[in-house]
Amino acid sequence: MAAEQRQMTGAASASASAVGFEDYLPLMAERLGEEGLMQELTSGFRLLMDPTTELITFDSLRRNAPLLGLGGMSDDDLRGMLAEGDFDGDGALSEMEFCVLMVRLSPDLMDEPRRWLDDAVAQASQFLFTS
């Protein structure tokens, strides 16, 4: 029973961390700007990567997950996280794969550029149909 409770607490903690990330990444982007956000993502990558391979591997993620409040995650959950961002199929995340995954996990980050595009399309449509 105690083991199940620890697993549930770990899963809830991991879930809360994921929600926190999704909520705060757009705010970070707004405050830090594009370059500052990329520096923060790079710092996060370096925290999780294996220094010998310069990739986030399963072992490096498992070893460093507690630093991010993800210590209660199962090995299967950690492998799933890696698989979600592993575009080249090598079983690890490069810095580029990590950054793409972080942005993908935060759809609100793209709200402002999406609004700009919608406004531009609306203006172009208005111009085309009134000319």
N, CA, C and O atoms as a DFTB+ gen file, in Angstrom:
524 C
 N C O
     1  1       0.824      -1.194       0.000
     2  2       0.000       0.000       0.000
     3  2       0.866       1.256       0.000
     4  3       0.577       2.206      -0.727
     5  1       1.926       1.269       0.809
     6  2       2.798       2.440       0.884
     7  2       3.498       2.679      -0.451
     8  3       3.674       3.825      -0.863
     9  1       3.896       1.603      -1.129
    10  2       4.556       1.746      -2.430
    11  2       3.606       2.362      -3.449
    12  3       4.002       3.216      -4.242
    13  1       2.327       1.915      -3.420
    14  2       1.337       2.491      -4.338
    15  2       1.131       3.971      -4.059
    16  3       0.997       4.775      -4.981
    17  1       1.107       4.320      -2.786
    18  2       0.909       5.720      -2.410
    19  2       2.085       6.572      -2.890
    20  3       1.894       7.685      -3.379
    21  1       3.306       6.038      -2.748
    22  2       4.478       6.778      -3.225
    23  2       4.416       6.968      -4.733
    24  3       4.743       8.042      -5.239
    25  1       3.992       5.917      -5.466
    26  2       3.879       6.025      -6.922
    27  2       2.854       7.084      -7.302
    28  3       3.090       7.891      -8.201
    29  1       1.712       7.080      -6.612
    30  2       0.667       8.059      -6.918
    31  2       1.146       9.471      -6.615
    32  3       0.875      10.397      -7.379
    33  1       1.864       9.642      -5.497
    34  2       2.389      10.953      -5.143
    35  2       3.412      11.405      -6.174
    36  3       3.425      12.569      -6.573
    37  1       4.275      10.476      -6.609
    38  2       5.270      10.803      -7.627
    39  2       4.619      11.185      -8.938
    40  3       5.043      12.139      -9.590
    41  1       3.587      10.447      -9.332
    42  2       2.884      10.753     -10.581
    43  2       2.188      12.098     -10.488
    44  3       2.196      12.868     -11.448
    45  1       1.584      12.389      -9.337
    46  2       0.925      13.687      -9.156
    47  2       1.944      14.807      -9.192
    48  3       1.692      15.869      -9.762
    49  1       3.104      14.567      -8.579
    50  2       4.164      15.573      -8.592
    51  2       4.659      15.811     -10.010
    52  3       4.863      16.957     -10.412
    53  1       4.853      14.742     -10.769
    54  2       5.291      14.871     -12.160
    55  2       4.239      15.601     -12.972
    56  3       4.568      16.453     -13.798
    57  1       2.983      15.275     -12.746
    58  2       1.896      15.937     -13.465
    59  2       1.861      17.417     -13.135
    60  3       1.676      18.246     -14.026
    61  1       2.034      17.757     -11.869
    62  2       2.035      19.165     -11.465
    63  2       3.206      19.896     -12.096
    64  3       3.072      21.053     -12.495
    65  1       4.366      19.227     -12.193
    66  2       5.521      19.857     -12.825
    67  2       5.259      20.115     -14.294
    68  3       5.624      21.170     -14.813
    69  1       4.631      19.165     -14.972
    70  2       4.335      19.335     -16.393
    71  2       3.358      20.481     -16.596
    72  3       3.530      21.291     -17.507
    73  1       2.340      20.554     -15.760
    74  2       1.383      21.650     -15.877
    75  2       2.084      22.965     -15.627
    76  3       1.843      23.946     -16.331
    77  1       2.956      22.993     -14.623
    78  2       3.694      24.214     -14.327
    79  2       4.526      24.658     -15.512
    80  3       4.563      25.845     -15.837
    81  1       5.194      23.717     -16.161
    82  2       6.004      24.051     -17.323
    83  2       5.147      24.647     -18.423
    84  3       5.487      25.687     -18.988
    85  1       4.029      23.987     -18.730
    86  2       3.156      24.476     -19.793
    87  2       2.643      25.872     -19.486
    88  3       2.476      26.691     -20.390
    89  1       2.393      26.143     -18.212
    90  2       1.888      27.450     -17.815
    91  2       2.962      28.524     -17.873
    92  3       2.678      29.666     -18.236
    93  1       4.198      28.168     -17.517
    94  2       5.236      29.176     -17.370
    95  2       6.097      29.408     -18.606
    96  3       6.713      30.469     -18.712
    97  1       6.167      28.490     -19.520
    98  2       7.015      28.691     -20.695
    99  2       6.591      29.909     -21.513
   100  3       7.458      30.689     -21.908
   101  1       5.295      30.112     -21.788
   102  2       4.919      31.329     -22.522
   103  2       5.274      32.606     -21.759
   104  3       5.683      33.599     -22.362
   105  1       5.118      32.580     -20.442
   106  2       5.478      33.740     -19.632
   107  2       6.980      33.989     -19.704
   108  3       7.421      35.133     -19.816
   109  1       7.767      32.910     -19.640
   110  2       9.218      33.044     -19.760
   111  2       9.586      33.632     -21.116
   112  3      10.453      34.502     -21.203
   113  1       8.935      33.163     -22.168
   114  2       9.229      33.663     -23.511
   115  2       8.926      35.147     -23.604
   116  3       9.683      35.908     -24.205
   117  1       7.817      35.552     -23.008
   118  2       7.432      36.966     -23.050
   119  2       8.438      37.826     -22.299
   120  3       8.821      38.898     -22.769
   121  1       8.860      37.358     -21.142
   122  2       9.769      38.161     -20.308
   123  2      11.216      38.114     -20.771
   124  3      11.925      39.117     -20.695
   125  1      11.658      36.960     -21.250
   126  2      13.064      36.797     -21.609
   127  2      13.354      37.120     -23.066
   128  3      14.498      37.398     -23.426
   129  1      12.338      37.085     -23.894
   130  2      12.553      37.241     -25.323
   131  2      13.041      35.925     -25.906
   132  3      13.329      34.972     -25.181
   133  1      13.128      35.894     -27.218
   134  2      13.502      34.661     -27.913
   135  2      14.878      34.157     -27.502
   136  3      15.051      32.973     -27.211
   137  1      15.852      35.055     -27.478
   138  2      17.215      34.644     -27.153
   139  2      17.327      34.170     -25.705
   140  3      17.988      33.170     -25.425
   141  1      16.684      34.885     -24.789
   142  2      16.722      34.497     -23.381
   143  2      16.049      33.159     -23.139
   144  3      16.532      32.345     -22.352
   145  1      14.925      32.934     -23.822
   146  2      14.228      31.658     -23.679
   147  2      15.106      30.517     -24.178
   148  3      15.194      29.472     -23.533
   149  1      15.752      30.710     -25.316
   150  2      16.623      29.657     -25.849
   151  2      17.785      29.378     -24.895
   152  3      18.204      28.230     -24.748
   153  1      18.307      30.420     -24.249
   154  2      19.376      30.210     -23.267
   155  2      18.872      29.385     -22.086
   156  3      19.582      28.509     -21.593
   157  1      17.644      29.662     -21.628
   158  2      17.061      28.893     -20.526
   159  2      16.837      27.441     -20.927
   160  3      17.127      26.529     -20.153
   161  1      16.322      27.225     -22.135
   162  2      16.122      25.852     -22.602
   163  2      17.455      25.118     -22.719
   164  3      17.553      23.940     -22.374
   165  1      18.471      25.809     -23.202
   166  2      19.801      25.216     -23.313
   167  2      20.343      24.857     -21.936
   168  3      20.957      23.804     -21.764
   169  1      20.120      25.730     -20.956
   170  2      20.557      25.435     -19.587
   171  2      19.842      24.204     -19.046
   172  3      20.456      23.361     -18.392
   173  1      18.541      24.102     -19.320
   174  2      17.787      22.926     -18.897
   175  2      18.308      21.660     -19.554
   176  3      18.413      20.613     -18.916
   177  1      18.632      21.766     -20.830
   178  2      19.189      20.621     -21.546
   179  2      20.495      20.179     -20.898
   180  3      20.702      18.991     -20.652
   181  1      21.369      21.133     -20.627
   182  2      22.678      20.803     -20.050
   183  2      22.536      20.176     -18.664
   184  3      23.347      19.335     -18.276
   185  1      21.516      20.579     -17.924
   186  2      21.255      20.000     -16.611
   187  2      20.905      18.516     -16.726
   188  3      21.285      17.717     -15.869
   189  1      20.190      18.155     -17.772
   190  2      19.707      16.781     -17.937
   191  2      20.619      15.884     -18.773
   192  3      20.493      14.661     -18.712
   193  1      21.524      16.459     -19.542
   194  2      22.305      15.660     -20.487
   195  2      23.398      14.844     -19.801
   196  3      23.819      15.129     -18.680
   197  1      23.830      13.832     -20.516
   198  2      24.988      13.045     -20.125
   199  2      26.209      13.810     -20.635
   200  3      26.318      14.051     -21.838
   201  1      27.128      14.197     -19.752
   202  2      28.259      15.025     -20.199
   203  2      29.191      14.331     -21.188
   204  3      29.893      15.005     -21.943
   205  1      29.213      13.012     -21.201
   206  2      30.112      12.328     -22.140
   207  2      29.533      12.269     -23.548
   208  3      30.274      12.368     -24.526
   209  1      28.211      12.108     -23.660
   210  2      27.592      12.016     -24.987
   211  2      26.974      13.339     -25.435
   212  3      26.662      13.522     -26.612
   213  1      26.802      14.254     -24.488
   214  2      26.118      15.533     -24.728
   215  2      24.717      15.320     -25.294
   216  3      24.247      16.087     -26.135
   217  1      24.060      14.261     -24.814
   218  2      22.677      13.937     -25.155
   219  2      21.930      13.649     -23.861
   220  3      22.538      13.283     -22.855
   221  1      20.615      13.813     -23.886
   222  2      19.806      13.356     -22.761
   223  2      19.500      11.892     -23.034
   224  3      18.743      11.558     -23.946
   225  1      20.093      11.040     -22.239
   226  2      19.888       9.602     -22.361
   227  2      18.916       9.157     -21.269
   228  3      18.578       9.933     -20.374
   229  1      18.475       7.918     -21.349
   230  2      17.597       7.394     -20.303
   231  2      18.283       7.495     -18.942
   232  3      17.677       7.941     -17.967
   233  1      19.553       7.079     -18.880
   234  2      20.269       7.101     -17.600
   235  2      20.447       8.518     -17.067
   236  3      20.283       8.753     -15.870
   237  1      20.780       9.461     -17.942
   238  2      20.966      10.836     -17.463
   239  2      19.639      11.449     -17.030
   240  3      19.592      12.220     -16.071
   241  1      18.561      11.108     -17.734
   242  2      17.242      11.616     -17.353
   243  2      16.819      11.027     -16.008
   244  3      16.321      11.750     -15.145
   245  1      17.010       9.734     -15.828
   246  2      16.647       9.094     -14.558
   247  2      17.485       9.665     -13.418
   248  3      16.961       9.908     -12.330
   249  1      18.767       9.881     -13.648
   250  2      19.663      10.401     -12.618
   251  2      19.302      11.840     -12.232
   252  3      19.388      12.209     -11.061
   253  1      18.898      12.651     -13.215
   254  2      18.661      14.070     -12.961
   255  2      17.198      14.451     -12.794
   256  3      16.904      15.596     -12.448
   257  1      16.278      13.530     -13.028
   258  2      14.844      13.825     -12.909
   259  2      14.465      14.398     -11.540
   260  3      13.628      15.299     -11.481
   261  1      15.050      13.908     -10.430
   262  2      14.678      14.486      -9.130
   263  2      14.989      15.983      -9.020
   264  3      14.335      16.692      -8.254
   265  1      15.969      16.465      -9.768
   266  2      16.288      17.895      -9.746
   267  2      15.131      18.737     -10.267
   268  3      15.014      19.917      -9.938
   269  1      14.271      18.117     -11.090
   270  2      13.128      18.813     -11.675
   271  2      11.814      18.426     -11.006
   272  3      10.739      18.764     -11.501
   273  1      11.900      17.716      -9.881
   274  2      10.687      17.286      -9.202
   275  2      10.027      16.092      -9.857
   276  3       8.849      15.828      -9.616
   277  1      10.766      15.363     -10.682
   278  2      10.214      14.215     -11.402
   279  2      10.765      12.899     -10.875
   280  3      10.738      11.890     -11.580
   281  1      11.261      12.896      -9.650
   282  2      11.891      11.713      -9.083
   283  2      10.967      10.527      -8.928
   284  3      11.440       9.391      -8.887
   285  1       9.663      10.749      -8.840
   286  2       8.719       9.660      -8.652
   287  2       8.260       9.000      -9.936
   288  3       7.435       8.088      -9.898
   289  1       8.777       9.443     -11.073
   290  2       8.330       8.870     -12.347
   291  2       8.920       7.482     -12.555
   292  3      10.058       7.206     -12.174
   293  1       8.125       6.621     -13.164
   294  2       8.592       5.260     -13.452
   295  2       9.560       5.285     -14.634
   296  3       9.621       6.252     -15.393
   297  1      10.309       4.201     -14.764
   298  2      11.220       4.078     -15.906
   299  2      10.449       4.142     -17.220
   300  3      10.919       4.734     -18.191
   301  1       9.263       3.532     -17.250
   302  2       8.450       3.570     -18.474
   303  2       8.040       4.995     -18.824
   304  3       8.043       5.370     -19.997
   305  1       7.684       5.800     -17.809
   306  2       7.320       7.195     -18.057
   307  2       8.510       7.982     -18.601
   308  3       8.360       8.788     -19.520
   309  1       9.687       7.747     -18.033
   310  2      10.890       8.440     -18.506
   311  2      11.216       8.037     -19.943
   312  3      11.581       8.880     -20.762
   313  1      11.082       6.741     -20.244
   314  2      11.317       6.290     -21.626
   315  2      10.300       6.923     -22.580
   316  3      10.632       7.283     -23.710
   317  1       9.063       7.050     -22.109
   318  2       8.031       7.691     -22.924
   319  2       8.363       9.140     -23.217
   320  3       8.142       9.623     -24.327
   321  1       8.899       9.841     -22.209
   322  2       9.300      11.235     -22.419
   323  2      10.379      11.320     -23.487
   324  3      10.330      12.179     -24.367
   325  1      11.352      10.425     -23.401
   326  2      12.420      10.417     -24.407
   327  2      11.868      10.111     -25.792
   328  3      12.218      10.772     -26.770
   329  1      11.009       9.111     -25.866
   330  2      10.468       8.698     -27.167
   331  2       9.658       9.812     -27.813
   332  3       9.660       9.952     -29.036
   333  1       8.966      10.606     -27.002
   334  2       8.131      11.676     -27.555
   335  2       8.945      12.723     -28.307
   336  3       8.467      13.305     -29.281
   337  1      10.164      12.960     -27.859
   338  2      10.980      13.978     -28.513
   339  2      12.076      13.441     -29.409
   340  3      12.783      14.219     -30.049
   341  1      12.235      12.127     -29.470
   342  2      13.340      11.511     -30.208
   343  2      13.003      11.393     -31.692
   344  3      12.483      10.371     -32.138
   345  1      13.301      12.434     -32.444
   346  2      12.942      12.470     -33.864
   347  2      13.831      11.593     -34.734
   348  3      13.377      11.067     -35.750
   349  1      15.097      11.430     -34.346
   350  2      15.995      10.641     -35.194
   351  2      16.070       9.170     -34.790
   352  3      16.773       8.387     -35.429
   353  1      15.351       8.789     -33.732
   354  2      15.261       7.387     -33.348
   355  2      16.491       6.796     -32.692
   356  3      16.637       5.575     -32.648
   357  1      17.390       7.643     -32.176
   358  2      18.601       7.107     -31.551
   359  2      18.426       6.790     -30.068
   360  3      19.374       6.348     -29.418
   361  1      17.228       7.008     -29.522
   362  2      16.968       6.691     -28.122
   363  2      17.399       7.759     -27.146
   364  3      17.324       7.554     -25.935
   365  1      17.848       8.894     -27.647
   366  2      18.303       9.994     -26.800
   367  2      17.828      11.309     -27.415
   368  3      17.392      11.351     -28.566
   369  1      17.920      12.381     -26.628
   370  2      17.522      13.696     -27.134
   371  2      18.740      14.580     -27.332
   372  3      19.546      14.761     -26.419
   373  1      18.864      15.123     -28.520
   374  2      19.874      16.146     -28.772
   375  2      19.335      17.472     -28.236
   376  3      18.175      17.560     -27.832
   377  1      20.162      18.474     -28.235
   378  2      19.721      19.790     -27.765
   379  2      18.564      20.310     -28.619
   380  3      17.605      20.871     -28.090
   381  1      18.651      20.125     -29.921
   382  2      17.587      20.579     -30.816
   383  2      16.288      19.829     -30.538
   384  3      15.221      20.438     -30.459
   385  1      16.377      18.511     -30.392
   386  2      15.180      17.713     -30.110
   387  2      14.543      18.135     -28.789
   388  3      13.319      18.215     -28.683
   389  1      15.370      18.404     -27.787
   390  2      14.869      18.837     -26.482
   391  2      14.132      20.167     -26.598
   392  3      13.030      20.316     -26.070
   393  1      14.739      21.136     -27.290
   394  2      14.108      22.457     -27.429
   395  2      12.792      22.362     -28.202
   396  3      11.804      22.992     -27.823
   397  1      12.772      21.588     -29.268
   398  2      11.540      21.405     -30.041
   399  2      10.466      20.769     -29.169
   400  3       9.308      21.187     -29.206
   401  1      10.837      19.767     -28.390
   402  2       9.880      19.099     -27.509
   403  2       9.315      20.069     -26.478
   404  3       8.110      20.074     -26.229
   405  1      10.165      20.881     -25.882
   406  2       9.699      21.827     -24.862
   407  2       8.709      22.831     -25.456
   408  3       7.705      23.159     -24.824
   409  1       8.984      23.311     -26.648
   410  2       8.069      24.258     -27.298
   411  2       6.776      23.547     -27.682
   412  3       5.690      24.104     -27.522
   413  1       6.888      22.325     -28.184
   414  2       5.690      21.558     -28.553
   415  2       4.795      21.278     -27.358
   416  3       3.572      21.246     -27.492
   417  1       5.391      21.076     -26.199
   418  2       4.615      20.788     -24.993
   419  2       3.902      22.018     -24.453
   420  3       3.090      21.911     -23.534
   421  1       4.196      23.170     -25.008
   422  2       3.576      24.407     -24.545
   423  2       2.887      25.104     -25.712
   424  3       3.430      26.059     -26.267
   425  1       1.699      24.638     -26.090
   426  2       1.022      25.203     -27.260
   427  2       0.692      26.683     -27.116
   428  3       0.585      27.384     -28.123
   429  1       0.528      27.179     -25.888
   430  2       0.230      28.597     -25.690
   431  2       1.364      29.494     -26.168
   432  3       1.154      30.676     -26.441
   433  1       2.562      28.933     -26.267
   434  2       3.712      29.711     -26.713
   435  2       3.507      30.250     -28.122
   436  3       4.056      31.294     -28.473
   437  1       2.727      29.549     -28.924
   438  2       2.517      29.947     -30.310
   439  2       1.281      30.823     -30.503
   440  3       0.966      31.194     -31.634
   441  1       0.574      31.163     -29.417
   442  2      -0.649      31.960     -29.547
   443  2      -0.403      33.315     -30.202
   444  3      -1.128      33.698     -31.120
   445  1       0.609      34.042     -29.741
   446  2       0.846      35.381     -30.284
   447  2       1.232      35.337     -31.768
   448  3       0.637      36.069     -32.558
   449  1       2.211      34.502     -32.184
   450  2       2.501      34.424     -33.625
   451  2       1.286      33.998     -34.440
   452  3       1.103      34.461     -35.566
   453  1       0.454      33.121     -33.883
   454  2      -0.758      32.690     -34.584
   455  2      -1.700      33.877     -34.784
   456  3      -2.301      34.017     -35.849
   457  1      -1.832      34.732     -33.766
   458  2      -2.681      35.930     -33.885
   459  2      -2.129      36.875     -34.950
   460  3      -2.890      37.455     -35.725
   461  1      -0.794      37.030     -34.989
   462  2      -0.187      37.890     -36.012
   463  2      -0.525      37.373     -37.401
   464  3      -0.889      38.145     -38.289
   465  1      -0.405      36.081     -37.583
   466  2      -0.711      35.482     -38.879
   467  2      -2.181      35.678     -39.228
   468  3      -2.506      36.036     -40.360
   469  1      -3.073      35.446     -38.267
   470  2      -4.506      35.642     -38.510
   471  2      -4.801      37.086     -38.894
   472  3      -5.583      37.337     -39.812
   473  1      -4.181      38.040     -38.197
   474  2      -4.381      39.460     -38.513
   475  2      -3.875      39.788     -39.914
   476  3      -4.528      40.514     -40.664
   477  1      -2.706      39.250     -40.262
   478  2      -2.138      39.515     -41.588
   479  2      -3.029      38.945     -42.685
   480  3      -3.238      39.590     -43.713
   481  1      -3.551      37.746     -42.475
   482  2      -4.445      37.132     -43.459
   483  2      -5.728      37.952     -43.580
   484  3      -6.218      38.175     -44.687
   485  1      -6.269      38.399     -42.458
   486  2      -7.492      39.208     -42.482
   487  2      -7.258      40.518     -43.229
   488  3      -8.099      40.942     -44.022
   489  1      -6.118      41.157     -42.975
   490  2      -5.810      42.412     -43.668
   491  2      -5.624      42.179     -45.162
   492  3      -6.109      42.963     -45.978
   493  1      -4.931      41.115     -45.520
   494  2      -4.721      40.813     -46.938
   495  2      -6.050      40.504     -47.618
   496  3      -6.295      40.942     -48.742
   497  1      -6.904      39.752     -46.937
   498  2      -8.222      39.426     -47.501
   499  2      -9.049      40.683     -47.695
   500  3      -9.707      40.856     -48.722
   501  1      -9.011      41.551     -46.709
   502  2      -9.779      42.794     -46.797
   503  2      -9.272      43.635     -47.970
   504  3     -10.066      44.212     -48.713
   505  1      -7.964      43.701     -48.129
   506  2      -7.377      44.470     -49.216
   507  2      -7.770      43.874     -50.573
   508  3      -8.135      44.604     -51.495
   509  1      -7.694      42.550     -50.687
   510  2      -8.008      41.894     -51.958
   511  2      -9.474      42.052     -52.342
   512  3      -9.796      42.235     -53.516
   513  1     -10.351      41.984     -51.367
   514  2     -11.780      42.021     -51.668
   515  2     -12.356      43.431     -51.748
   516  3     -13.490      43.609     -52.192
   517  1     -11.589      44.437     -51.323
   518  2     -12.087      45.817     -51.420
   519  2     -11.420      46.571     -52.559
   520  3     -11.794      47.705     -52.857
   521  1     -10.449      45.957     -53.186
   522  2      -9.737      46.640     -54.285
   523  2     -10.346      46.338     -55.617
   524  3      -9.870      46.831     -56.640
